[in-house]
Amino acid sequence: MTRVRSAALGGLLSLSLVGLAACGSSSSDSEEGGKSLSSVTIEGKQGVEPKVTFDGRLDGSDEETEVLVEGDGDTVEDGQTVEANWWIGNGFTEEEAQSTYTKDADATQSVELTKDVLPFLRDAMIGNQVGDRVVVLTSADQAYGEAGNPSIGIGNKDSVLVVVDIMGAKETVPPVPPLDGPQGEDKKPAGWAPTLIEKDGVITGLDFTDAHQPSGKLIATTLVKGDGAKVKSGQTITVDYLGQVYDAKAPFDESYTKEPAEFPIGVGSVIKGWDERLVGRTVGSRVILEIPPADGYGATGNEGAGIKGTDTLFFVVDILGVK
């Protein structure tokens, strides 16, 4: 097993928004080959943001995993909710892509380790112990799917370096059944928002007749302020949604005539606009999002859904549950 050098050993569906983890990716210019996990130096105590030093680009074609710091807590089980923080780096550009660490050492991400969580997070936690610092080197394809994750700077041919600190684990509790629809206090939507089109009480589209021209900004307005729990980064949420390109005559995707969707939020499993505007809202809420290309499917767009790289997306989202 490869050993990482350390200066302080003690010390996140079908063709839809929520199914395209890293939509709109473009290929990087990375090449085959590169160095192994043993070439990386990782400094710092478990629980504190690591200092990562690369010694050349990394090869993630053969996944490597190493427990850098061994904890003495309980073993993490599949399906359990874990408190953790992680640092993600691009092994080709040798740059940080994402970090959940903050100046508050007690601030962690709560992640339910379901099958919907990104594979590298599951692999880094399940079977390891609370108190462990786990390092994973993998490919963008293995980590995020064939598109990579361009929203955080991971191209589809890059390697991915992940440092995960497992800070705690909660006992599994029975999930609260999701709501049948929005529940809470009705709010007057902002004047820029499109109007909901409904048939027999089911949302079927968005009417842009009185909506403003796209602002180029990521904005949201509340139609119902839910009276349930607040959504936290790393949790799995249940939603109904409908997405439509600005001024289009029909939606490109929706769940109101199907089953509600479930996915992890705030961890890069969905487009950036969803991660940034749904975390912090409450269960029972209904919101409308305006998402510019940079926070949606990127400059490449999503050809399969008929979305161009210049399209602004509008969504209505009902937050029905969280776990």
C-alpha positions as CSV (number, residue, x, y, z in Angstrom):
1,M,0.0,0.0,0.0
2,T,1.4,3.4,-0.9
3,R,2.4,5.6,2.0
4,V,2.0,9.3,1.7
5,R,4.6,11.6,3.2
6,S,3.2,13.7,6.0
7,A,4.8,16.3,8.3
8,A,2.2,15.7,11.0
9,L,1.1,12.1,11.2
10,G,-0.4,12.7,14.7
11,G,-1.1,16.1,14.5
12,L,-21.6,13.8,-3.2
13,L,-30.9,10.3,-12.4
14,S,-31.4,10.0,-15.9
15,L,-30.7,13.0,-18.3
16,S,-31.8,15.7,-15.9
17,L,-30.3,18.4,-13.7
18,V,-29.8,16.2,-10.7
19,G,-28.4,13.2,-12.7
20,L,-25.7,15.1,-14.4
21,A,-23.0,15.4,-11.8
22,A,-20.7,18.0,-13.4
23,C,-22.8,19.1,-16.3
24,G,-21.2,21.0,-19.1
25,S,-17.7,19.8,-18.7
26,S,-15.0,20.4,-21.2
27,S,-11.9,18.2,-21.7
28,S,-8.7,19.3,-20.1
29,D,-5.4,19.1,-21.8
30,S,-4.0,16.6,-19.3
31,E,-2.1,13.6,-20.7
32,E,-1.7,10.0,-19.7
33,G,0.7,9.2,-17.0
34,G,2.0,11.1,-14.0
35,K,3.1,10.5,-10.5
36,S,1.6,8.3,-7.8
37,L,0.1,9.2,-4.4
38,S,3.5,8.8,-2.7
39,S,4.8,12.0,-4.5
40,V,2.4,14.2,-2.5
41,T,3.3,15.8,0.8
42,I,0.3,16.5,3.1
43,E,1.0,18.5,6.3
44,G,-1.2,19.4,9.2
45,K,-3.3,17.9,12.0
46,Q,-6.4,15.8,11.4
47,G,-9.4,18.2,11.5
48,V,-7.5,21.2,10.3
49,E,-7.2,22.1,6.6
50,P,-4.3,20.3,5.1
51,K,-1.3,21.9,3.4
52,V,-0.8,20.0,0.2
53,T,2.4,20.1,-1.8
54,F,2.6,18.5,-5.2
55,D,5.8,17.2,-6.8
56,G,4.5,17.1,-10.4
57,R,1.2,16.1,-12.0
58,L,-0.6,13.0,-10.7
59,D,-1.8,9.9,-12.5
60,G,-5.2,8.9,-11.1
61,S,-5.9,6.1,-13.6
62,D,-5.3,3.5,-10.9
63,E,-7.2,4.6,-7.7
64,E,-5.0,4.8,-4.6
65,T,-6.3,5.1,-1.0
66,E,-4.3,5.7,2.2
67,V,-5.2,6.3,5.8
68,L,-2.7,9.0,6.6
69,V,-3.8,9.6,10.2
70,E,-5.4,6.7,12.2
71,G,-8.2,7.5,14.5
72,D,-9.6,5.5,17.4
73,G,-13.3,6.1,17.0
74,D,-16.1,3.9,15.7
75,T,-16.0,2.3,12.3
76,V,-18.1,4.2,9.7
77,E,-20.9,2.1,8.2
78,D,-22.7,2.3,4.9
79,G,-25.8,4.6,5.2
80,Q,-24.5,6.3,8.3
81,T,-24.5,10.1,8.7
82,V,-20.9,11.3,9.1
83,E,-19.5,14.7,10.2
84,A,-16.5,15.4,8.0
85,N,-14.4,17.9,6.1
86,W,-12.6,17.5,2.8
87,W,-10.1,19.1,0.5
88,I,-10.1,18.4,-3.2
89,G,-7.2,19.2,-5.6
90,N,-6.7,18.9,-9.3
91,G,-3.8,16.5,-9.8
92,F,-3.0,17.9,-13.2
93,T,-3.0,21.7,-12.5
94,E,-1.8,21.1,-8.9
95,E,-4.4,23.6,-7.7
96,E,-7.1,23.4,-5.0
97,A,-10.6,22.8,-6.5
98,Q,-12.7,22.7,-3.3
99,S,-12.4,22.9,0.4
100,T,-15.0,22.6,3.1
101,Y,-12.7,23.7,5.9
102,T,-13.4,27.1,7.6
103,K,-11.7,29.1,10.3
104,D,-14.2,27.6,12.8
105,A,-12.5,24.3,13.7
106,D,-15.8,22.8,14.9
107,A,-17.6,23.5,11.5
108,T,-18.1,20.2,9.6
109,Q,-20.2,18.9,6.7
110,S,-23.0,16.4,7.5
111,V,-23.1,13.6,4.9
112,E,-25.4,10.7,4.8
113,L,-23.5,7.9,3.1
114,T,-26.2,6.7,0.7
115,K,-25.6,5.3,-2.8
116,D,-26.2,8.8,-4.1
117,V,-23.1,10.3,-2.5
118,L,-20.0,10.8,-4.7
119,P,-18.1,7.5,-4.8
120,F,-14.8,8.9,-3.6
121,L,-16.4,10.2,-0.4
122,R,-18.0,6.9,0.2
123,D,-14.8,5.1,-0.4
124,A,-12.9,7.4,1.9
125,M,-15.3,7.0,4.8
126,I,-17.1,3.6,4.8
127,G,-15.0,1.1,6.7
128,N,-12.7,3.7,8.2
129,Q,-12.8,5.1,11.7
130,V,-13.8,8.4,13.3
131,G,-10.6,10.4,13.7
132,D,-9.0,9.1,10.4
133,R,-7.5,11.3,7.8
134,V,-8.0,9.5,4.5
135,V,-6.3,10.4,1.2
136,V,-7.7,9.2,-2.2
137,L,-6.1,9.7,-5.6
138,T,-8.5,8.9,-8.5
139,S,-9.5,10.0,-12.0
140,A,-12.1,12.7,-12.8
141,D,-14.1,10.0,-14.5
142,Q,-14.2,7.8,-11.4
143,A,-14.8,10.7,-9.1
144,Y,-17.5,12.6,-11.0
145,G,-18.5,10.8,-14.1
146,E,-17.3,11.1,-17.7
147,A,-17.8,14.9,-17.8
148,G,-15.6,15.6,-14.8
149,N,-16.7,18.6,-12.6
150,P,-15.9,21.9,-14.5
151,S,-17.8,23.9,-11.9
152,I,-14.9,23.4,-9.5
153,G,-12.2,23.2,-12.2
154,I,-11.9,19.5,-12.7
155,G,-11.7,18.6,-16.4
156,N,-12.8,15.2,-17.7
157,K,-9.2,13.9,-18.1
158,D,-7.8,15.3,-14.9
159,S,-6.7,13.3,-11.8
160,V,-8.3,14.1,-8.5
161,L,-6.7,14.2,-5.1
162,V,-9.0,14.1,-2.0
163,V,-8.1,14.5,1.7
164,V,-11.0,13.6,4.0
165,D,-11.1,14.1,7.8
166,I,-13.7,12.0,9.5
167,M,-14.7,14.0,12.5
168,G,-17.8,12.1,13.9
169,A,-20.6,9.7,13.1
170,K,-24.2,9.7,14.1
171,E,-26.5,6.8,14.9
172,T,-28.8,6.0,12.1
173,V,-32.4,7.3,12.8
174,P,-35.5,6.5,10.8
175,P,-36.0,9.1,8.0
176,V,-38.9,11.6,8.1
177,P,-41.2,10.9,5.1
178,P,-41.1,13.7,2.5
179,L,-43.9,16.1,2.1
180,D,-46.5,15.8,-0.7
181,G,-45.9,19.5,-1.7
182,P,-44.7,22.9,-0.4
183,Q,-45.8,23.6,3.1
184,G,-45.3,26.9,4.9
185,E,-45.9,30.7,4.6
186,D,-46.9,32.0,1.1
187,K,-44.7,34.8,-0.2
188,K,-45.1,37.3,-3.0
189,P,-42.4,36.4,-5.6
190,A,-40.0,39.0,-7.0
191,G,-41.2,40.9,-10.1
192,W,-38.5,39.4,-12.3
193,A,-39.8,35.9,-11.9
194,P,-41.7,34.0,-14.6
195,T,-45.3,32.8,-13.8
196,L,-46.1,29.2,-13.0
197,I,-48.2,27.4,-15.5
198,E,-50.4,24.7,-13.9
199,K,-52.9,22.1,-15.0
200,D,-55.1,20.4,-12.5
201,G,-52.8,21.6,-9.7
202,V,-49.6,20.3,-11.4
203,I,-46.9,22.6,-12.6
204,T,-46.3,22.1,-16.3
205,G,-44.2,25.1,-17.3
206,L,-43.1,28.7,-16.9
207,D,-44.6,31.7,-18.6
208,F,-41.9,34.4,-19.3
209,T,-44.4,37.1,-20.6
210,D,-43.9,39.3,-17.6
211,A,-40.5,38.1,-16.6
212,H,-37.4,40.3,-17.0
213,Q,-34.5,39.7,-19.4
214,P,-31.8,37.4,-17.9
215,S,-29.7,39.4,-15.4
216,G,-26.5,37.3,-15.8
217,K,-26.6,36.8,-12.1
218,L,-27.5,33.8,-9.9
219,I,-30.7,34.9,-8.1
220,A,-33.7,33.3,-6.4
221,T,-37.1,34.2,-5.1
222,T,-39.3,32.5,-2.6
223,L,-43.0,31.5,-3.3
224,V,-43.4,29.5,-0.1
225,K,-41.2,29.7,2.9
226,G,-41.1,26.3,4.4
227,D,-41.6,25.6,8.0
228,G,-39.4,22.5,8.2
229,A,-35.7,21.8,8.9
230,K,-33.0,23.9,7.3
231,V,-31.0,22.3,4.4
232,K,-27.4,21.7,5.2
233,S,-24.5,21.1,2.9
234,G,-23.8,17.4,2.5
235,Q,-27.4,16.3,3.2
236,T,-29.6,14.4,0.8
237,I,-32.7,16.4,-0.2
238,T,-36.0,15.3,-1.8
239,V,-37.4,17.7,-4.4
240,D,-39.9,18.2,-7.1
241,Y,-38.6,20.6,-9.9
242,L,-39.1,21.9,-13.4
243,G,-36.4,23.5,-15.5
244,Q,-36.9,25.7,-18.6
245,V,-34.6,27.8,-20.7
246,Y,-35.5,31.5,-20.7
247,D,-38.3,32.2,-23.2
248,A,-38.6,28.6,-24.2
249,K,-42.1,27.2,-24.8
250,A,-41.6,24.0,-22.9
251,P,-39.5,22.7,-20.0
252,F,-36.4,20.6,-20.7
253,D,-36.9,18.5,-17.6
254,E,-39.3,18.1,-14.7
255,S,-40.3,15.7,-11.9
256,Y,-43.9,16.9,-11.2
257,T,-45.4,14.2,-13.4
258,K,-43.0,11.5,-12.1
259,E,-41.5,10.7,-8.7
260,P,-39.6,13.3,-6.6
261,A,-35.9,13.3,-7.0
262,E,-33.2,12.7,-4.3
263,F,-29.6,13.8,-4.4
264,P,-26.8,15.2,-2.1
265,I,-26.7,19.0,-2.0
266,G,-23.7,21.3,-1.5
267,V,-21.1,18.7,-2.5
268,G,-20.8,19.2,-6.3
269,S,-23.3,16.4,-7.3
270,V,-25.5,18.9,-9.1
271,I,-24.9,22.2,-10.9
272,K,-23.4,25.0,-8.9
273,G,-26.6,27.2,-8.9
274,W,-28.5,24.5,-7.1
275,D,-25.7,23.9,-4.5
276,E,-25.5,27.7,-3.8
277,R,-29.2,28.6,-3.7
278,L,-30.8,25.5,-2.1
279,V,-28.4,25.1,0.9
280,G,-29.8,27.1,3.8
281,R,-33.4,27.0,2.7
282,T,-36.1,25.1,4.7
283,V,-38.1,22.0,4.0
284,G,-41.5,22.9,2.6
285,S,-40.1,25.8,0.5
286,R,-41.0,26.5,-3.1
287,V,-38.4,28.7,-4.9
288,I,-37.7,30.0,-8.4
289,L,-34.0,30.1,-9.5
290,E,-32.5,32.1,-12.3
291,I,-29.2,30.4,-13.2
292,P,-26.7,32.0,-15.7
293,P,-24.6,29.6,-17.8
294,A,-21.5,29.9,-15.5
295,D,-23.6,28.4,-12.6
296,G,-25.4,25.9,-14.8
297,Y,-24.1,23.7,-17.5
298,G,-21.2,26.0,-18.5
299,A,-20.0,27.2,-21.9
300,T,-20.5,23.8,-23.4
301,G,-24.2,23.6,-22.4
302,N,-26.0,20.3,-22.4
303,E,-26.7,19.2,-26.0
304,G,-28.8,16.2,-24.9
305,A,-31.2,18.5,-23.0
306,G,-31.2,21.1,-25.8
307,I,-29.3,23.6,-23.7
308,K,-26.8,25.9,-25.3
309,G,-23.8,27.4,-23.5
310,T,-25.4,30.9,-23.6
311,D,-28.8,29.8,-22.2
312,T,-30.0,31.1,-18.9
313,L,-32.0,28.5,-16.9
314,F,-35.0,29.0,-14.7
315,F,-36.2,26.4,-12.2
316,V,-39.1,26.1,-9.8
317,V,-38.1,23.8,-7.0
318,D,-40.1,22.3,-4.1
319,I,-38.0,21.1,-1.2
320,L,-40.0,18.2,0.2
321,G,-37.6,16.5,2.5
322,V,-34.0,16.2,3.9
323,K,-32.0,13.5,5.5
